[in-house]
Amino acid sequence: MQWESRATVKVTCHERVFEITVRGEVDYEENDLWQAAWAEAEDAARPVTVVDLSEVTFADSGLLNALLDAWRRHRAADRELVLLGPLRPSVERLFTLTGTRDHFTITDSRARAMRADER
């Protein structure tokens, strides 16, 4: 049996920003995609990691746990983690219901997210 992923994860390494773009429905089945993206982000060690969640239509606790883990590692390394929206209602609800929204820097402006290290 072959499983078809309902999400895509794309990574792009810029001069000072590592960008992870996520689209679709993200749940436990995409764990391998996440692990590969985070490994690349860690190897690149850019001052800022931007995670574009604007096209995520569903997210579960697996995504939230990955983001919280990345948030902790970025803080420990004095690096910035920025989530790019606008967040879809289901993703916004995940952050709101779990009380984790305030942990993250969230912006709807791609330009602002890409300049996060200039603050």
N, C-alpha and C positions, 0 to 999 in steps of 0.2 A: 504494500500500500504506500502511496506517495502522498505526503501532506503538502498542501499549498499554503504558503504564508499569506496572511491577511494584512501584513505590514511590510514596509520597506524601510531600510535604514541606510542612509548614504553619509559618507564622511568626506570632508574637504578640509585640507590643511592650508591655511593662509599664513602669512608672515607672522602675525601675532595672535591669531585666533584659530582654534580648532573647532570646526562646525560639524555637528551631527544633525542631520535632517531626518525626521521620522514622519511617516505617512501611514494612514490606515488604522486598523484595530490592533492594539498592542496588548498582548497577554502573555502568559507563561510560555507559550509555544515559541515566542520570539526571543527567548532568553539567549540563545546562541548568537543571534544578531547583535543583541545588546552587549554581550561579553566581548565580541570582536571589536565593536565600535569603541567601548571604553578602554580596551587594551591599546588601540591605536591612539586614543586621546592621551593616555598616560605616557606612551612612548614619545609622542610629539612634545609633551610638556610645555605647551604654549601658555602664555599668561592668562588667557581666557578660553573657556570652552562655552560655545553657544549651542544650545539644544533647541532646534526649531520644532515645536510641537503644534504649529498652527494647522497642520493637516491631519492630526491624530483625532480619529472619530470615536475611539474607545480606548481606555487605559485601565489596567487593574493594579493591584498592589505590587505586582512584580516591577512595573515601570516606576511606581512611587519608591519602592525600596532601592532600585538602581539609582534613581536621582538623589535620594537621601544619602546613599553611600558615596556617590560622586561629590555631593555637597561637602560631606565631612572631609574627604581626601583633598578637595580643592582648598578648603579652609586651612588644613594642616600644612599644605604646601604654599600657602599665601598666593593662591591663584583664584581667579573669579569664574564662577559658573553662572551663566545667564540663560534663562528660558525665554524663548521667543514665541509670541502668540500672534494674533489673539487666540486664546484658548477656547476650544469648543466647550459647550455646556457640560458634557460628560466629564471632560478633563478638569474643568474648573471645579465641578462638584467633588471630584476625588480629592483635590487639595483642600477644599473647604471642609468637607466632612471629617477629614483626618486631622485638621488643624495644622497642616504643614505649609500652607501657602506663604506664610510670613518667613519661612526659612529661605525662600528663593528670591532672587532678583528676577522679576518677570517684566518684559516689555513687549509692546506691540510694534516697536520700531526696529526694523532690521539694521538700519544705519546706527542707531543708538547701541544695539547689542554688539555690533562689530567694533565699536569704539569703546567698549566697556573698560579696557585697560588704561584709558586716557584720563580717568577720573582722579 
